[in-house]
Amino acid sequence: MTDGRRDELLTLAYAYVRDHGLSDLTLRPLAAAIGTSPRVLLFLFESKEGLVKALLARARADELALLSTLGDHQGLPAIAEAVWGWLSDATHRPLLRLWFEAYARSVDGDQGPWAGFAEGTVADWLAVLATADDDPVRCTAVLALLRGALLDLLATGDVARTTAAVRRGLRAYASPVPEGGR
């Protein structure tokens, strides 16, 4: 019974934080919004940090589910285009804002529930890109292009401009480096 209730509340809390973010998360408003009490959340997740860790794990699971769907694409440009298609889809903005918030907290050196989130995310994405290209520099360049365009998109909402930039960048970065060049 406890696991079922925990899963149910985690799903509701995940929907809540996708809309409200994690930075200012407090248990009382969260609990009220999802129909429970702070005491129940603390019982099921042991602490606020435990709840945040569970929420980040859920966000990571969603990210990994996306990555697992990309195996049908052949070549780095095709995989990168598929990733960008998913990233630029407006229905994913709440998840991506949550991802950005967690990524920024992790990069900032926060050792709480955020620790390792950014590094793990980079490794996950590079592993997917590496299925199409064994050049880690090219994969890193494509990942940097996608991440930069995503941050711009989240800031501006300009899908057309960021998509055009991604496509132009992919033509440059996803092509093999000529012999003798770097």
C-alpha positions as CSV (number, residue, x, y, z in Angstrom):
1,M,0.0,0.0,0.0
2,T,2.8,2.5,0.9
3,D,4.6,1.9,-2.4
4,G,1.4,2.5,-4.4
5,R,0.6,5.7,-2.5
6,R,4.3,6.9,-2.8
7,D,4.1,6.3,-6.6
8,E,0.8,8.1,-6.8
9,L,2.0,11.1,-4.9
10,L,5.3,11.2,-6.8
11,T,3.3,11.4,-10.1
12,L,1.2,14.3,-8.7
13,A,4.3,16.0,-7.2
14,Y,6.1,15.7,-10.6
15,A,3.2,17.3,-12.4
16,Y,3.3,20.1,-9.8
17,V,7.0,20.8,-10.0
18,R,6.9,20.8,-13.8
19,D,4.5,23.7,-13.5
20,H,6.0,25.5,-10.5
21,G,9.7,24.5,-10.5
22,L,11.8,23.1,-7.7
23,S,13.7,26.2,-6.5
24,D,11.0,27.5,-4.2
25,L,9.5,24.2,-3.4
26,T,8.0,23.9,0.0
27,L,6.1,21.0,1.3
28,R,3.0,22.7,2.6
29,P,1.8,24.2,-0.7
30,L,2.9,21.1,-2.6
31,A,0.9,18.9,-0.2
32,A,-2.2,21.0,-0.5
33,A,-2.0,21.0,-4.3
34,I,-1.7,17.2,-4.5
35,G,-4.2,16.4,-1.8
36,T,-2.0,15.2,1.0
37,S,-0.1,16.5,4.0
38,P,3.5,17.5,4.5
39,R,3.6,14.7,7.2
40,V,2.6,12.1,4.6
41,L,5.3,13.3,2.2
42,L,7.9,13.2,4.9
43,F,6.8,9.7,5.8
44,L,6.9,8.4,2.3
45,F,10.1,10.2,1.1
46,E,11.9,10.5,4.5
47,S,12.8,14.2,3.9
48,K,12.3,17.1,1.5
49,E,15.7,16.2,0.0
50,G,14.4,12.6,-0.5
51,L,11.4,13.9,-2.4
52,V,13.5,16.2,-4.6
53,K,15.8,13.2,-5.3
54,A,12.8,11.1,-6.3
55,L,11.5,14.0,-8.5
56,L,14.9,14.3,-10.2
57,A,15.0,10.5,-10.7
58,R,11.6,10.7,-12.4
59,A,12.8,13.6,-14.7
60,R,15.9,11.5,-15.5
61,A,13.7,8.5,-16.3
62,D,11.6,10.6,-18.7
63,E,14.9,11.8,-20.3
64,L,16.1,8.2,-20.7
65,A,12.8,7.1,-22.1
66,L,13.3,9.7,-24.9
67,L,16.9,8.6,-25.5
68,S,15.8,5.0,-25.9
69,T,13.5,6.0,-28.8
70,L,16.3,7.4,-30.9
71,G,17.9,4.1,-31.9
72,D,15.9,4.0,-35.2
73,H,17.7,7.0,-36.6
74,Q,20.9,6.5,-38.6
75,G,23.7,9.0,-38.3
76,L,24.5,11.8,-36.0
77,P,22.6,14.5,-37.9
78,A,19.4,12.3,-37.9
79,I,19.7,11.6,-34.2
80,A,20.4,15.2,-33.4
81,E,17.4,16.3,-35.5
82,A,15.2,13.8,-33.7
83,V,16.4,15.1,-30.3
84,W,15.8,18.7,-31.4
85,G,12.3,17.8,-32.6
86,W,11.6,16.5,-29.1
87,L,13.3,19.4,-27.3
88,S,11.5,22.0,-29.3
89,D,8.1,20.5,-28.9
90,A,6.1,22.9,-26.7
91,T,4.5,20.1,-24.7
92,H,7.9,19.3,-23.2
93,R,8.7,22.8,-22.0
94,P,7.6,22.1,-18.4
95,L,9.9,19.1,-18.2
96,L,12.8,21.0,-19.9
97,R,12.4,24.0,-17.5
98,L,12.7,21.5,-14.6
99,W,15.7,19.8,-16.3
100,F,17.4,23.2,-16.7
101,E,16.8,24.1,-13.1
102,A,18.2,20.8,-11.9
103,Y,21.1,21.1,-14.3
104,A,22.0,24.6,-13.1
105,R,21.8,23.7,-9.4
106,S,24.0,20.7,-10.1
107,V,26.6,22.7,-12.0
108,D,26.6,25.3,-9.3
109,G,28.1,22.7,-7.0
110,D,25.0,22.1,-4.9
111,Q,25.7,18.8,-3.2
112,G,22.2,18.1,-2.0
113,P,19.7,16.2,-4.1
114,W,21.1,17.9,-7.3
115,A,24.6,16.4,-7.0
116,G,25.7,14.6,-10.1
117,F,22.5,15.5,-12.1
118,A,24.3,17.5,-14.8
119,E,27.2,15.1,-15.2
120,G,24.9,12.2,-15.5
121,T,22.8,14.0,-18.1
122,V,25.8,14.9,-20.2
123,A,26.9,11.2,-20.1
124,D,23.5,10.0,-21.1
125,W,23.2,12.3,-24.1
126,L,26.8,11.7,-25.2
127,A,26.1,7.9,-25.1
128,V,23.2,8.3,-27.4
129,L,25.1,10.5,-29.9
130,A,28.0,8.1,-29.8
131,T,25.7,5.3,-31.1
132,A,25.8,7.2,-34.4
133,D,29.4,8.6,-34.4
134,D,32.5,7.4,-32.5
135,D,34.1,10.9,-32.6
136,P,33.7,12.3,-29.0
137,V,34.6,15.8,-30.1
138,R,31.9,15.8,-32.8
139,C,29.4,14.4,-30.4
140,T,30.3,17.0,-27.8
141,A,29.9,19.8,-30.4
142,V,26.5,18.6,-31.3
143,L,25.4,18.2,-27.7
144,A,26.7,21.8,-27.0
145,L,24.7,23.0,-30.0
146,L,21.5,21.3,-28.8
147,R,21.9,22.5,-25.2
148,G,22.7,26.1,-26.2
149,A,19.7,26.2,-28.6
150,L,17.5,24.7,-25.9
151,L,18.5,27.4,-23.4
152,D,17.8,30.1,-26.0
153,L,14.4,28.4,-26.8
154,L,13.5,28.3,-23.1
155,A,14.4,32.0,-22.8
156,T,12.7,33.3,-25.9
157,G,10.2,30.7,-27.1
158,D,11.5,31.3,-30.7
159,V,11.2,27.9,-32.3
160,A,11.8,29.0,-35.9
161,R,15.0,30.8,-35.2
162,T,16.5,28.2,-32.8
163,T,15.5,25.4,-35.2
164,A,17.2,27.2,-38.1
165,A,20.3,27.6,-35.9
166,V,20.3,24.0,-35.0
167,R,20.0,22.9,-38.6
168,R,22.8,25.2,-39.7
169,G,25.0,24.0,-36.8
170,L,24.4,20.4,-37.6
171,R,25.6,20.9,-41.1
172,A,28.8,22.2,-39.7
173,Y,29.4,20.1,-36.6
174,A,28.0,16.7,-37.7
175,S,30.1,16.5,-40.8
176,P,33.4,14.5,-40.5
177,V,36.5,16.7,-40.0
178,P,38.6,16.7,-43.2
179,E,41.9,14.8,-43.0
180,G,44.5,16.9,-41.3
181,G,41.9,19.3,-40.0
182,R,40.7,19.8,-36.4
